[in-house]
Amino acid sequence: MPRPRRIESVFLNIPYDEAFEKLYLAYIVGLTQLGLRINAVLAVPNQGRLGRIIDQIEQSDFSIHDLSRIESCPVSSLVPYRVVPY
């Protein structure tokens, strides 16, 4: 029986600001201690960022998305995220 494929890399999608710094560091330390390579696209606004994000997600075995900063739309009260299972 073949062995299950080992998860080697993870895409990390989290806020990159000072208020989130301690949790960001906890993610980094925890994931590296598990032996995982972390893929992330820093929040530096420039052209082509979305393409880099898609490339990083495709190159990762797993992804972590922190949705704690998601806010509802003031007009419709809907959350502007659609989570679709694979």
C-alpha positions as CSV (number, residue, x, y, z in Angstrom):
1,M,0.0,0.0,0.0
2,P,1.5,3.4,-1.0
3,R,2.3,5.8,1.8
4,P,0.2,9.0,1.9
5,R,2.0,12.0,0.4
6,R,3.7,14.2,3.0
7,I,2.5,17.8,3.3
8,E,5.7,19.9,2.7
9,S,4.5,23.4,2.1
10,V,1.7,25.7,3.2
11,F,0.4,29.0,1.8
12,L,-0.2,31.5,4.6
13,N,-2.8,34.2,3.9
14,I,-3.0,36.5,7.0
15,P,-3.0,40.2,7.8
16,Y,0.5,41.8,7.8
17,D,0.1,44.6,10.2
18,E,1.4,45.5,13.6
19,A,-1.8,44.5,15.4
20,F,-1.4,41.0,14.0
21,E,2.4,40.6,14.5
22,K,2.3,38.2,17.5
23,L,-0.1,35.8,15.8
24,Y,1.9,36.1,12.6
25,L,5.0,35.1,14.4
26,A,3.2,32.2,16.1
27,Y,2.1,30.9,12.7
28,I,5.7,31.1,11.4
29,V,7.2,29.4,14.4
30,G,4.6,26.7,14.6
31,L,4.6,25.8,10.9
32,T,8.4,25.8,10.6
33,Q,8.6,23.6,13.7
34,L,6.4,21.1,11.9
35,G,8.9,21.1,9.1
36,L,6.8,23.0,6.6
37,R,8.0,25.5,4.0
38,I,5.9,28.6,4.2
39,N,4.7,30.4,1.0
40,A,3.3,33.9,1.4
41,V,2.9,37.0,-0.7
42,L,3.6,40.0,1.4
43,A,1.1,42.8,1.3
44,V,3.1,45.1,-0.9
45,P,0.8,46.8,-3.4
46,N,2.1,46.4,-6.9
47,Q,1.0,45.0,-10.3
48,G,0.9,41.3,-10.6
49,R,0.3,40.5,-6.9
50,L,-2.8,38.4,-7.6
51,G,-0.9,36.3,-10.1
52,R,1.9,35.7,-7.5
53,I,-0.8,34.7,-4.9
54,I,-2.3,32.2,-7.3
55,D,1.1,30.8,-8.2
56,Q,2.0,30.4,-4.5
57,I,-1.3,28.6,-3.7
58,E,-0.8,26.3,-6.6
59,Q,2.7,25.4,-5.4
60,S,1.5,24.7,-1.9
61,D,0.2,21.5,-0.5
62,F,-2.1,23.2,2.0
63,S,-3.3,26.7,2.7
64,I,-4.2,28.7,5.8
65,H,-6.5,31.7,5.4
66,D,-7.1,33.9,8.5
67,L,-10.6,35.5,7.9
68,S,-10.7,37.4,11.2
69,R,-10.5,40.7,9.3
70,I,-13.5,40.1,7.1
71,E,-16.3,42.6,7.7
72,S,-19.8,42.6,6.3
73,C,-20.8,45.1,3.6
74,P,-22.5,48.1,5.3
75,V,-25.2,48.2,2.6
76,S,-26.2,44.6,2.4
77,S,-24.7,43.1,5.6
78,L,-23.3,40.3,3.5
79,V,-19.8,39.0,4.0
80,P,-17.8,39.6,0.8
81,Y,-16.3,36.1,0.8
82,R,-17.6,32.9,-0.8
83,V,-16.0,29.8,0.6
84,V,-16.4,26.9,-1.8
85,P,-15.2,23.5,-0.8
86,Y,-13.1,21.5,-3.3
